[in-house]
Amino acid sequence: MKNHDQLIDTLSQSARPVKRTWPVGWRVAAWIITVLPCGLLSSWAWHSRFTDWSQPGAGLALLTLVLAFGIGASAMAGAFTLSIAGLKPLRLRWAALLAVVWLAINLLNTASAATPAGAGRFGEGMHCYLFMLSASLPMMVISIVCLNRTRSLYPRQSLALAGAGIAFMSSTLLSLCHDIHLHRLDFTMHLAAGATIVLLTVLTGRRWIQLSR
């Protein structure tokens, strides 16, 4: 095109104002403030009791709760950072190390050796599985909406990190209404719920956050 002025005028008329994206820290804080109440409300039907923090061994359970919250926030920060082109992805080595510590503490806290796992344990595990899934549903919607704001060059990776953040936040809520001690089958269902949440987040959100449809 020889008439560059005409091209510039056309592009200027079609251009839209660009809204500045919040810093990652603020986006994560807003995400946490939004998803935790929504997850709590959506899983309210599965609340059967509140955790008795006066029991022996409550320190380990409280530590896993704090770790799950920190890992969830770190994973979501990684998802937000990865979704913005040009930003250097966060190194999640510390979050991965915390996840390993979280897993080790939970395995240490399992009481399956002292109490054999019976049919009732599977029922408890299914209850926790459904609790985490119901808590995660509004978190998925909110996370996909947040990621849709910037889209992502790496939709699978961004959604996988977001799914991990959602899973750990759901685990945090579960810790508020769970026994202090875990049973092996029960904890296995916790892990299965986390894997399901990550998979659902990736499958349902990819269409909405990829750059080209």
N, C-alpha and C positions, 0 to 999 in steps of 0.2 A: 504494500500500500504506500503510495507516494504522499498522500495527504495525512501526515502524522497528527496534525491538529485535530482533524475529524475523529481519528481513533482515540485520541486523548479525551476529547469531549464525550464520546460515547462511553468510554470506560468510567469517566468521572460521574456521569449521570446514573450508571448502573451500580456504582459502588455504594456500599452500605457502611454506616459507622461501625467501627470495631470496638466491642466492649472488652475492657481489660480483664483478664482472668485473675482471680484472687491468688495470692501466694499459696503454695502447697500446704503450709502449716495451717493457714486459716481455713482452707477447704477441708482439711482433715478434721479440724475442730468443729466446723459446721456440720460435717457428715456425722460425727459421733453424737453431737447434740440432737440430731434429727433421727438417726436410726435406732438408738437405744430405746427411747420411749415408744417408737413405732413397733419395734420388735417385742417389747414388753407387753404392749396391748394385744398384738396379734397372737401371742402365745399364752394369753391369760387363761384360756380354757384348759390348758395343760398344767396350770399351777395346782399342786396338791398340798404343798407345805412350804415353809421358808426354812432356810438352812439354820441349824442350831450351832452357832459359832462357839458355844461354851463347851462342846464336846472335846475330849482328848484328840489330838491330831488335827485340830482346826487350823493350826499354823500352816501346814502343808497345803491344805485346801485353799486357804486365803492366798498363799503364794502363787498357786496355779491360776487363781482368778486374776491377780495383778499381772502375771506373765501373759495370760491370754489377751487381756486388754491391751497391753503394750505391743504384742505381736500383731494384733488386729489393726491397731493404728499405724504401725510401721508398714504393714502390707498395703494398706490403702494409700499411704503416702507414696509408696512405690508405684502403685497403679496410676495415681494422679500425675506423678512426675514422668512416667513413661509415656503418658498420653499426650504430652506437650512436645511437639517437634522442636529440636534444638537444645532441650534441657538434657543434661547428663544424667542418665538413670542412676537412681540411688543404689548404693552397695548394701545389699540386704544380708551381709554376713552375720551381723549382730542379731538381726531378727531370726535368721536360721539357727544360730547358736541358742537363742532363747527358746526357739521351738523345740530343739533337742532337749534342753533342760526341762521344759514343760512336759515333754513326753516322758522323760526319765522320772520326774517327780510323780506323775500320775501312775506310772507303772509301780513305783515304790509304794504308792498309797493304796494300791489294790489290795483288797482283803480276801481275795479268792482262796488264798492258802489257808486262812483261818475259817472261812465259811464256804462250804462247797456250793457251786453254782447249780441251782435247781431250775425248775420250770418258771418259778417266780422271777428269777434273774432276767430271763428273756423278756418277760413282760415289762420289767423296769427299763430294760434297754430299749424296747420299742417305744415306751413312753418318752424317753429322752430323745430318741430319734425323731419322733413326731414333734416334740417340743422345739428342737433346733430347726427343723424344716419350717414350721409355722412362724417361728421368730425371724427366719431368714427371708421370707417372701417379700415383706415390705422393704427390707434392706436391699434386696436385689434391685427392686424397681428404683429406689432412690439412687443407688450406686450407678445404674445404667443411665439414669437421667443426668447425673453429675458428669459422667464420662462422655456423654453425648455432647456436652458443652464444648469440648475441645476435639472430640474424636481421637483416633489413635492410629499411628502407623503400624502398631503391633497389637491388634485387637485381642488376639488370644492371650498374649502375655499380660496385657493390662487387665483383662477380665479374670484371668487365673489369679492374679494378685488380689483383685477386688473380691473374688470368691473366697480366697483364704482369709482376708480381713473380715468378711461377713461371717464365716464359719467360726473364727475365734471370738467375735463379738457375741454370736449366738451361744457359744460355750461360756462366755462370761455371764450372760443372763441365766444360763442353766445352773451355774454355780451358786446362784442366789436362792435356789429352791431344790437343792439336791442334798443327799446324805454327805457327810464329811468323808466317809470312806467309800471307795469305789470297788466294784466287783469286775472281774476280768471281762465277762460277757457284756456287762453294762458299758464298760469303757470302750469295748470293741464297737458297740453301736454308736458311741459318741464319734469315734473315728469314721465310721461308715457315713454318718450324717454329714460330717465335714467334707468328705470326698464327694458326696452327692451334691452338696451346696456349690462346691467349686465347679463341678460338671454342669449343673443347671445354669450357673451364672455365665459360663463360657458359651453354652449352646443358645441361650435366650438373648444374650446381649450383643453377640458379634455383629448382627445385622445393623444394630443401632449406633455402634461406635466406630465402625470401619469407615475409612475416608471415602471409598467408592462403593456404591451399591450395585 
